[in-house]
Amino acid sequence: GYDPESPSSNSIADLLLAKRRELGLTQRVAARNLGIDPCTWSSWECGGTIMKHDYRRQIASFLGIAEETVIESMKKQWNERHGR
């Protein structure tokens, strides 16, 4: 159960990476399981904003966290990147 590369923060990007590794999935397989392009998954793991509501819901389910947590995180991230 020890993960030598545990998430350095509670950001959605870090949580996605940690959960994917925990499950032993590649980005390609994780993306396919959610029905998205692997480049999109990669972008999210690098801190990209998850814009579509359906994807936010799927990511919350994948991570086992409240959908509102993902929504608020993405809202904050978008506002910070756009000077709001």
C-alpha positions, 0 to 999 in steps of 0.5 A: 500500500505504500506509494513512494510517489504520493501526491504532493498536493491535493490538486485534481491533477495530482489526485488523477495521477496518483489514482491512475498509478494506484490502479496500474493504468496508463494514460491511454487506458484511463482515458479510454475508460472515460471515453476521452482522448489520451491527450486530454487526460494528459493535459488534466494530469499536467494541471489543465482545466476540465471544462465540460461538466460531464467530464468533471462528474466522471473525474469526481467519480473516478477519484471518489470525491464530491463533484462539487470539489472538482467544480470548485477546484476547476473554477478557482483554477480558471479564475487564477489563470485568467486574472479573476 
